[in-house]
């Protein structure tokens, strides 16, 4: 499974018909907007395309995860313009794999504490993972196998 690929039958169910998917995914992202403006969403055959603007690679990463962790989505194509204060601008595809973030797919039996122990050698650092995924994970005790999250490194 690649970075932008997701498990179709895993995640929160937001839509019943393909023709309502784009609107429901837009509402879902905007409800906890990670910092995306001018958001546009298309959906076809399990593939979501995200269009918009942000000033943070982190916001683009979170928007991709929010769209991808929806039941019925198999792939997310980000076309989000990222203009950070430190750069002349970059596209979402190149910003999704920064050196300071790793993506992790939750396995059966995982907890945020267990994942924190693996990455930080300290189970009490689970809050760091939760904060990095607040828009994706609403409750640190409610994660599910197949869900993809961000792990901040460094």
Order of alpha helices (4+ residues) and beta strands (2+ residues): alpha-beta-beta-alpha-beta-beta-alpha-beta-alpha-alpha-beta
